[in-house]
Amino acid sequence: MSKEISLSAIKADIGGLVGHSGIHPALLDRAQEEMAAAKKKGVLVDFHVTHCGDDLELIMTHTHGVDSEKCHTLAWETFSACTQVAKELHLYGAGQDLLSDAFTGTVRGMGPGLAEMSFVERTAETILVLMADKTAAGAWNLPLYKMFADPFNSAGLVIAPVMHEGFRFEVLDMKANRVIVLDAPQEIYDLLMFIGASGQYVVRTIWSKKGEIAASSSTQKLAHIAGKYVGKDDPVCIVRSQAEFPAVGEVLEPFTNPFIVAGWTRGSHHGPLIPCSLEQATPSRFDGPPRVVALGFQLADGRLVGPRDMFADIAFDEARRKANKIADYLRLHGPFEPHRLPLEEMEYTTMPQIMERLAGRWQPAEEEKAPAVAGR
């Protein structure tokens, strides 16, 4: 395929089956119907409907480019139709991620998570779509760094001539709504200074030094959009793989260590990110722990060939066991930090309501005086 193809992964939590632990098949069926009708009309080249935990995930290929009103409208209308099904079934949090009734032609800033890219399809175009539940937008920072900048993770950075020059990271400051572009390996210390603070700085896109898009992640932070806690961001990420990009194994390797992310129960706790199969993406223990699913596709003239459930592999069993041990350890901290998020993150939860109720009971503290020293 010589012309550009666009790939969009758009997700929304529009109703959970038994709290936020899973999704009802009726939502997947309705989304399938909406997507199939759009494909028949020529709006889409292809699609795949799936889920991670209670999040409905729409993976679409089309020729309308990034930020296409046609594609975004389709996603919004699909989520809205599925919300009606969720309401009829009295599912928990029906329509939670649809933060406005006034759709403006784009899902950006409206609640759903979004990762998109456009590119000219390679002869063998390998795509991995990462989907997370019970975590925040910054959850991709560490694995994306390891995939595209850490030679201890990605051998291709050392031994593959097409990767040896490194990659270019676009980092978004979510609080100030500004971006900076940093080159790896030349500026990795500067890069790490920012993306190590994943509550504010997130990797939005990654490019090869030749200008080929390599990865795109959703950076929508629900609390910043709504001004209060309405659920976790549950981000998605698209990564191109093989040849001039990290190999499939190099993309998946960061998840062998279940690193700590924000977003466990009530969006207020840190927990290990567990790599799991689609079947295992049903977080229930303390409404978690956080999960990540990886679906792999080959593209064939825009058609999605697959998917393969990449974490449905015994090689990740040890990571899952390790994650459960980490979960045990963190849970012993109960309401104390660092299991509970720091106060600046708790500002977007329901905690401020309790603090406001007790505000009038605080009294000025008397100035502390040093005790008198004998003989003086």
C-alpha positions as CSV (number, residue, x, y, z in Angstrom):
1,M,0.0,0.0,0.0
2,S,1.7,3.2,-1.1
3,K,-0.8,5.7,0.4
4,E,-1.0,6.5,4.0
5,I,-3.1,4.4,6.4
6,S,-4.3,5.7,9.7
7,L,-4.6,3.6,12.8
8,S,-6.7,4.7,15.7
9,A,-7.1,3.1,19.1
10,I,-9.9,4.8,21.1
11,K,-11.2,3.5,24.5
12,A,-13.8,4.5,27.0
13,D,-15.2,3.1,30.3
14,I,-18.9,3.3,29.6
15,G,-20.1,0.7,32.1
16,G,-18.7,-2.2,34.2
17,L,-20.0,-5.7,34.9
18,V,-19.8,-6.2,38.6
19,G,-18.3,-2.9,39.6
20,H,-15.3,-2.1,37.4
21,S,-14.0,-5.7,37.1
22,G,-15.2,-6.5,33.6
23,I,-17.3,-5.7,30.5
24,H,-20.7,-7.1,29.5
25,P,-20.7,-9.0,26.2
26,A,-23.7,-7.0,25.1
27,L,-21.5,-3.9,24.9
28,L,-19.0,-5.7,22.7
29,D,-21.8,-6.9,20.5
30,R,-23.3,-3.4,20.1
31,A,-19.9,-1.9,19.3
32,Q,-19.3,-4.7,16.8
33,E,-22.5,-3.8,15.0
34,E,-21.7,-0.1,14.9
35,M,-18.2,-0.7,13.6
36,A,-19.4,-3.2,11.0
37,A,-22.0,-0.8,9.7
38,A,-19.3,1.9,9.4
39,K,-17.0,-0.4,7.5
40,K,-19.8,-1.3,5.1
41,K,-20.3,2.4,4.4
42,G,-16.6,2.9,3.7
43,V,-15.8,4.9,6.8
44,L,-13.3,2.3,7.9
45,V,-10.9,0.0,6.2
46,D,-11.0,-2.5,9.1
47,F,-11.6,-2.7,12.8
48,H,-11.3,-4.8,15.9
49,V,-13.5,-4.5,19.0
50,T,-12.0,-5.7,22.3
51,H,-11.7,-4.7,25.9
52,C,-9.3,-4.5,28.8
53,G,-11.0,-4.9,32.1
54,D,-14.1,-2.7,31.9
55,D,-12.8,-0.5,29.1
56,L,-14.3,-0.8,25.6
57,E,-11.5,-0.6,23.1
58,L,-12.0,0.3,19.4
59,I,-9.1,-0.4,17.1
60,M,-9.7,1.1,13.6
61,T,-7.8,1.5,10.4
62,H,-9.0,4.2,7.9
63,T,-7.7,6.7,5.4
64,H,-9.0,9.9,7.0
65,G,-5.8,10.8,8.9
66,V,-5.2,11.7,12.5
67,D,-7.9,13.6,14.3
68,S,-10.4,12.7,11.7
69,E,-13.9,14.0,12.5
70,K,-15.4,10.9,10.7
71,C,-13.4,8.5,12.9
72,H,-13.9,10.4,16.1
73,T,-17.6,10.8,15.5
74,L,-18.0,7.1,14.8
75,A,-16.2,6.3,18.1
76,W,-18.3,8.8,20.1
77,E,-21.5,7.5,18.6
78,T,-20.5,3.9,19.3
79,F,-19.6,4.7,22.9
80,S,-23.0,6.6,23.3
81,A,-24.9,3.6,21.8
82,C,-23.1,1.2,24.2
83,T,-23.8,3.6,27.1
84,Q,-27.5,3.1,26.5
85,V,-27.1,-0.6,26.6
86,A,-25.1,-0.2,29.8
87,K,-27.9,1.9,31.4
88,E,-30.5,-0.7,30.4
89,L,-28.4,-3.4,32.1
90,H,-27.8,-1.1,35.1
91,L,-24.1,-1.6,34.7
92,Y,-21.8,0.3,37.1
93,G,-20.6,3.7,36.0
94,A,-22.6,3.7,32.8
95,G,-21.3,6.5,30.5
96,Q,-18.5,7.3,32.9
97,D,-15.9,8.5,30.4
98,L,-18.3,10.5,28.3
99,L,-17.8,13.8,30.1
100,S,-20.0,16.0,27.9
101,D,-23.2,15.8,25.9
102,A,-21.9,18.4,23.4
103,F,-19.7,16.5,21.1
104,T,-17.5,18.8,19.0
105,G,-16.2,16.5,16.3
106,T,-13.2,15.1,18.3
107,V,-13.0,12.9,21.3
108,R,-9.9,14.8,22.6
109,G,-10.8,16.5,25.8
110,M,-14.1,14.7,26.0
111,G,-13.1,11.7,28.2
112,P,-12.2,8.8,26.0
113,G,-8.5,7.8,25.6
114,L,-7.0,8.1,22.2
115,A,-3.8,6.9,20.4
116,E,-3.4,7.5,16.7
117,M,-0.9,7.5,13.9
118,S,-0.7,7.7,10.2
119,F,2.1,6.1,8.1
120,V,2.8,4.4,4.8
121,E,2.4,0.7,5.4
122,R,5.6,-1.4,5.1
123,T,5.8,-4.7,3.3
124,A,5.4,-6.4,6.7
125,E,3.8,-3.9,9.1
126,T,3.8,-5.3,12.6
127,I,1.7,-3.4,15.2
128,L,1.3,-3.9,18.9
129,V,-1.6,-2.3,20.7
130,L,-1.1,-2.0,24.5
131,M,-4.2,-1.5,26.7
132,A,-4.1,-0.8,30.4
133,D,-6.8,-0.8,33.1
134,K,-6.7,0.7,36.6
135,T,-3.8,3.1,35.9
136,A,-3.0,6.6,34.6
137,A,-1.7,8.1,31.4
138,G,2.0,8.1,32.6
139,A,2.0,4.3,32.9
140,W,3.7,4.0,29.4
141,N,6.7,6.3,30.2
142,L,8.9,3.6,31.7
143,P,8.2,0.8,29.1
144,L,8.5,3.3,26.1
145,Y,11.8,4.5,27.4
146,K,13.1,0.9,27.7
147,M,11.8,-0.1,24.3
148,F,13.3,2.9,22.4
149,A,16.2,4.1,24.6
150,D,17.6,1.3,26.8
151,P,20.1,-1.0,25.2
152,F,19.8,-3.4,28.1
153,N,16.2,-3.9,27.0
154,S,16.4,-3.5,23.2
155,A,19.5,-5.1,21.7
156,G,18.6,-3.5,18.3
157,L,19.8,-0.1,19.7
158,V,23.3,-1.6,19.7
159,I,23.5,-4.2,16.9
160,A,20.9,-3.1,14.3
161,P,22.2,-0.3,12.0
162,V,18.6,0.9,11.3
163,M,18.0,1.6,15.1
164,H,21.5,2.7,16.1
165,E,20.9,6.4,15.7
166,G,18.1,6.3,18.3
167,F,14.7,7.9,18.5
168,R,13.1,11.2,19.2
169,F,10.6,11.5,22.1
170,E,7.8,14.1,22.3
171,V,7.0,14.7,25.9
172,L,3.8,16.4,27.1
173,D,3.6,18.5,30.2
174,M,0.0,17.7,31.2
175,K,-0.3,20.5,33.7
176,A,1.1,23.3,31.6
177,N,-0.2,21.9,28.3
178,R,3.2,22.2,26.5
179,V,5.5,19.8,24.7
180,I,9.3,19.3,24.4
181,V,11.1,17.1,21.9
182,L,14.2,15.3,23.2
183,D,16.6,13.0,21.3
184,A,17.8,9.6,22.6
185,P,20.6,8.7,23.3
186,Q,22.0,12.2,23.2
187,E,19.5,13.7,25.7
188,I,18.5,10.7,27.8
189,Y,19.4,12.3,31.1
190,D,17.2,15.3,30.3
191,L,14.5,12.9,29.1
192,L,14.5,10.9,32.3
193,M,14.4,14.0,34.4
194,F,10.9,14.7,33.0
195,I,9.3,11.3,32.2
196,G,10.4,10.0,35.6
197,A,7.7,12.3,37.0
198,S,4.9,10.4,35.2
199,G,2.1,12.2,37.1
200,Q,2.9,15.4,35.1
201,Y,5.1,14.5,32.1
202,V,4.1,11.8,29.6
203,V,5.6,10.4,26.4
204,R,3.1,11.4,23.7
205,T,4.8,10.2,20.5
206,I,8.1,8.7,19.4
207,W,9.7,9.1,16.0
208,S,12.7,7.6,14.3
209,K,15.5,10.1,13.4
210,K,14.3,9.8,9.8
211,G,10.8,11.1,10.7
212,E,8.9,7.8,10.8
213,I,6.3,7.6,13.6
214,A,7.2,4.7,16.0
215,A,4.7,5.0,18.9
216,S,1.7,7.0,20.0
217,S,0.1,6.9,23.5
218,S,-3.0,8.3,25.0
219,T,-2.3,11.3,27.3
220,Q,-5.8,12.2,28.3
221,K,-6.0,12.7,32.0
222,L,-9.7,12.4,33.1
223,A,-9.2,14.3,36.4
224,H,-7.8,17.3,34.6
225,I,-10.6,17.3,32.1
226,A,-13.4,16.9,34.6
227,G,-11.8,18.8,37.5
228,K,-12.5,15.9,39.8
229,Y,-12.0,12.2,40.1
230,V,-14.3,10.3,37.7
231,G,-12.2,7.2,37.1
232,K,-8.7,6.4,36.0
233,D,-7.3,7.2,32.6
234,D,-6.8,3.5,31.5
235,P,-4.4,4.5,28.7
236,V,-3.8,2.9,25.3
237,C,-0.6,2.9,23.2
238,I,0.3,1.9,19.7
239,V,3.8,0.7,18.9
240,R,5.2,-0.2,15.4
241,S,7.6,-3.1,15.6
242,Q,10.3,-5.0,13.7
243,A,12.9,-3.8,11.2
244,E,13.8,-0.1,12.0
245,F,11.7,-0.3,15.2
246,P,12.1,-2.5,18.3
247,A,11.4,-6.2,17.7
248,V,8.2,-7.7,19.1
249,G,10.2,-9.2,22.0
250,E,11.9,-5.9,22.7
251,V,8.5,-4.2,22.9
252,L,7.2,-6.8,25.4
253,E,10.3,-7.2,27.5
254,P,9.8,-4.1,29.8
255,F,6.6,-5.8,31.1
256,T,8.6,-8.7,32.5
257,N,9.2,-6.4,35.5
258,P,5.8,-5.4,37.0
259,F,6.7,-1.8,37.7
260,I,4.7,0.4,40.0
261,V,2.0,2.6,38.6
262,A,-0.7,4.9,40.0
263,G,-4.4,4.0,39.8
264,W,-5.3,1.0,41.9
265,T,-8.6,1.0,43.8
266,R,-10.5,4.3,43.8
267,G,-7.7,5.7,41.6
268,S,-5.9,6.4,44.9
269,H,-3.2,3.8,45.2
270,H,0.0,2.5,43.7
271,G,0.2,-1.0,42.4
272,P,2.1,-3.3,40.1
273,L,1.2,-3.4,36.4
274,I,0.5,-7.0,35.6
275,P,1.0,-8.2,32.0
276,C,-1.9,-10.6,31.4
277,S,-3.9,-12.3,28.7
278,L,-7.2,-10.8,27.5
279,E,-9.0,-13.5,29.5
280,Q,-7.1,-12.5,32.7
281,A,-7.9,-8.8,32.3
282,T,-10.6,-8.9,34.9
283,P,-9.2,-6.9,37.9
284,S,-10.9,-7.8,41.1
285,R,-8.5,-7.9,44.0
286,F,-8.8,-4.5,45.7
287,D,-10.3,-3.6,42.3
288,G,-7.0,-4.4,40.7
289,P,-4.1,-4.7,40.6
290,P,-3.6,-2.7,37.4
291,R,-3.5,-4.8,34.2
292,V,-1.9,-4.5,30.7
293,V,-2.9,-6.4,27.6
294,A,-0.9,-6.5,24.4
295,L,-2.6,-7.4,21.1
296,G,-0.4,-8.0,18.0
297,F,-1.5,-7.4,14.4
298,Q,0.0,-7.5,11.0
299,L,-1.5,-5.0,8.5
300,A,-2.3,-6.1,5.0
301,D,-3.4,-3.1,2.9
302,G,-5.0,-1.6,6.0
303,R,-6.7,-4.9,7.1
304,L,-6.0,-6.0,10.6
305,V,-4.6,-9.5,10.5
306,G,-4.9,-11.0,14.0
307,P,-4.9,-10.4,16.8
308,R,-2.4,-12.5,18.8
309,D,-2.8,-12.2,22.5
310,M,0.9,-11.5,23.3
311,F,0.9,-11.9,27.1
312,A,-0.9,-15.2,26.9
313,D,2.5,-16.8,27.2
314,I,4.1,-18.9,30.0
315,A,7.2,-16.7,29.7
316,F,5.2,-14.0,31.6
317,D,4.1,-16.3,34.4
318,E,7.1,-15.2,36.6
319,A,6.1,-11.5,36.1
320,R,2.6,-12.3,37.2
321,R,3.9,-14.1,40.3
322,K,6.2,-11.2,41.1
323,A,3.3,-8.8,40.7
324,N,1.2,-10.6,43.2
325,K,4.0,-10.6,45.7
326,I,4.5,-6.8,45.2
327,A,0.7,-6.4,45.6
328,D,0.8,-8.3,48.9
329,Y,3.6,-6.0,50.2
330,L,2.0,-2.8,49.1
331,R,-1.4,-3.7,50.6
332,L,0.2,-4.1,54.0
333,H,0.7,-0.3,54.0
334,G,-3.0,0.2,54.0
335,P,-3.9,3.9,53.9
336,F,-0.3,5.0,54.2
337,E,1.9,6.4,51.5
338,P,3.6,5.2,49.3
339,H,0.7,2.7,48.7
340,R,-1.7,5.6,48.8
341,L,-0.9,8.3,46.3
342,P,0.8,11.5,47.5
343,L,-1.5,14.4,48.5
344,E,-1.1,16.3,45.2
345,E,-2.5,13.4,43.3
346,M,-5.3,12.8,45.9
347,E,-6.6,16.3,45.1
348,Y,-8.4,14.7,42.2
349,T,-10.1,12.0,44.3
350,T,-13.0,12.2,46.8
351,M,-10.5,12.9,49.6
352,P,-11.0,16.8,49.4
353,Q,-14.7,16.3,50.3
354,I,-13.6,14.8,53.7
355,M,-10.9,17.4,54.2
356,E,-13.4,20.2,53.6
357,R,-15.8,18.7,56.2
358,L,-13.0,18.8,58.8
359,A,-11.5,22.2,57.7
360,G,-13.2,24.1,60.6
361,R,-11.7,21.9,63.3
362,W,-8.1,22.9,62.6
363,Q,-6.7,25.5,65.1
364,P,-3.5,27.6,64.9
365,A,-0.6,25.7,66.5
366,E,1.2,27.4,69.3
367,E,4.8,28.3,68.6
368,E,7.1,25.6,69.8
369,K,9.6,26.8,72.4
370,A,12.9,25.1,73.1
371,P,13.0,23.6,76.7
372,A,14.9,25.6,79.3
373,V,18.4,24.4,79.8
374,A,19.4,23.8,83.5
375,G,21.8,26.5,84.9
376,R,20.8,29.2,82.4
